[in-house]
Amino acid sequence: MNPLRLGLARGALELRQVLRSRKDLYSYLATPVIFIGVASWRSDGGTPETAQAMLAGGVAATIFMFGLMTVPQFLFGDREDGTLLRLRGIPGAMPAYLTAKIVFVLAVILVSVALLLAGGSLLLGVGLPSRPARWLTLAWVMGLGIAAVVPVGAAIGALLPAAREALGVYMMPVMGLMFVSGAFAPLRNQPAWVRHLASVFPLRWIAQGVRSALLPDSARARELAGGWQHPSVFAVLAVWAAAGFVLAPPLLQRMTRRESGSRMSEREQKRLAKTAY
């Protein structure tokens, strides 16, 4: 089998494994449930538009979280248990491995977003996009948003040292960006330096693009620039996607070349030593 077909088959297998594991299934389903709960809490006593804005933030944060946090976790786990070391000597194994992870992450993101939209519509009365053009906007923003964050997540995962402490420290700024990028609170309420910082990262633009698909046209006046800025959304996300696709492959190749039996054994000894204490 060629690497692409093998990767698709492996991705489908990993999805079936998640469906058979209640623990894994609950952990992935928890994200949309939490965001629906946040939208319900923030919109209590408010207008339906408030719930729509919170739901749009949940969609953007879901893409951002799974791209920048789940992918490095995969790489960390597969480095720890020797999966990447075993794949290194097999022709075509790494492209198949990466294809499988992309398939898995894409499926998880799409299912989570579908649950968010369905839950918001059924439980909160949030209206779905009313016109085909809005569905098209939601589709290209999600697609470009996924392309912007998943390769960057892979590149960061390749740079992180194989240590749980490094992964924990990395999660802190990612979570911080979620709360200052305008996904759940108007960006215009933030200090100027925070607005400039948030505008560099993709979450601000993913959230704004999703809002443009879910919220009425009257809501554009509350945006930072007084409009949806679709050209800017497209441009920023495209730049991040291009940077990720350029950086991720060589960094992943470098990571796999540096893996060895002695490195894995050293990590295992350190882990056992910490467990003993």
C-alpha positions, -999 to +999 in steps of 0.1 A: +000+000+000+012+035-007+017+059+023-015+078+017-037+048+016-019+033+046-023+066+065-060+068+057-065+032+069-045+038+101-065+070+108-097+051+104-084+024+128-075+050+154-110+065+152-125+031+157-103+026+187-116+058+202-152+048+196-146+016+215-130+033+245-154+051+268-126+070+285-113+084+252-147+090+238-158+110+269-126+131+269-131+142+233-169+148+237-162+168+268-149+198+248-181+206+229-202+199+261-181+224+281-183+251+254-221+247+252-222+250+290-201+282+288-224+296+261-255+288+282-240+304+313-227+335+296-260+340+277-283+335+307-305+365+308-289+380+277-299+381+241-298+352+216-270+370+199-249+366+231-253+328+229-244+329+192-212+348+200-203+324+227-210+294+204-188+310+177-160+313+202-164+277+211-161+266+175-129+287+170-114+275+203-122+239+194-102+242+162-074+260+180-072+236+209-072+204+189-047+217+165-022+232+189-026+208+219-038+174+206-012+170+179+018+177+203+003+152+227+002+126+200+039+132+192+049+132+228+031+099+235+045+082+204+080+093+212+077+080+248+065+045+238+089+041+209+064+042+181+083+069+162+116+049+167+100+018+152+086+037+122+119+054+114+133+025+095+102+015+075+100+031+040+070+054+038+060+049+074+064+086+085+042+100+057+016+073+066+018+082+103+013+119+096-016+112+073-032+091+100-029+119+126-043+145+102-073+123+094-078+117+132-076+153+142-098+165+112-125+139+122-124+149+158-126+187+150-155+182+125-175+160+149-169+184+178-180+214+157-211+196+145-220+188+181-215+224+191-237+237+163-264+210+169-263+215+206-264+253+203-294+251+180-314+225+200-305+235+236-299+273+233-320+282+203-290+295+184-297+300+147-276+282+122-263+300+091-294+312+072-279+314+037-257+292+015-231+320+014-228+319+052-223+281+052-196+286+026-180+312+048-181+288+078-166+261+056-136+281+043-129+297+077-129+262+094-108+246+066-082+274+065-082+276+103-075+238+106-047+242+080-033+271+100-030+254+134-025+216+128+009+219+110+020+245+135+010+221+163+031+194+147+061+217+144+058+227+180+054+191+191+086+182+172+105+210+190+093+202+225+116+180+246+101+146+255+091+156+290+057+160+305+068+192+322+075+208+288+041+198+275+025+213+306+044+246+303+034+248+266-003+245+274-002+276+296+003+302+269-021+283+245-048+285+271-039+322+278-043+330+241-078+315+242-089+342+267-073+372+252-080+366+215-116+378+214-131+343+212-152+347+243-150+384+251-149+415+228-114+422+218-121+460+219-123+457+257-086+446+259-056+469+262-040+480+230-009+458+234-031+427+240-052+435+208-020+438+188-006+405+202-039+387+196-040+399+160-008+381+153-022+346+162-048+327+142-074+323+169-085+359+167-092+356+130-108+321+132-132+334+158-140+365+138-146+345+106-169+320+125-188+350+140-193+364+105-211+331+095-232+327+126-241+362+138-264+387+120-248+415+099-256+440+126-230+424+149-202+435+126-203+469+142-189+454+175-158+440+158-125+457+163-124+473+129-162+476+126-165+449+100-159+412+093-126+418+075-128+386+054-097+395+033-076+399+065-090+367+079-080+348+048-046+364+045-035+358+082-047+322+082-031+315+049+002+329+061+000+307+092-009+276+071+020+282+047+045+287+076+033+255+092+035+234+060+070+247+054+083+242+089+066+210+101+081+184+077+118+192+083+112+195+120+094+162+122+122+146+101+148+161+125+129+148+155+127+112+141+164+112+131+173+121+167+153+093+182+173+063+193+171+033+216+195+049+241+174+082+242+142+062+248+159+041+275+172+073+292+137+088+292+123+056+307+149+055+334+141+091+343+104+084+344+109+053+367+132+074+390+105+100+394+079+074+400+100+058+427+101+091+446 
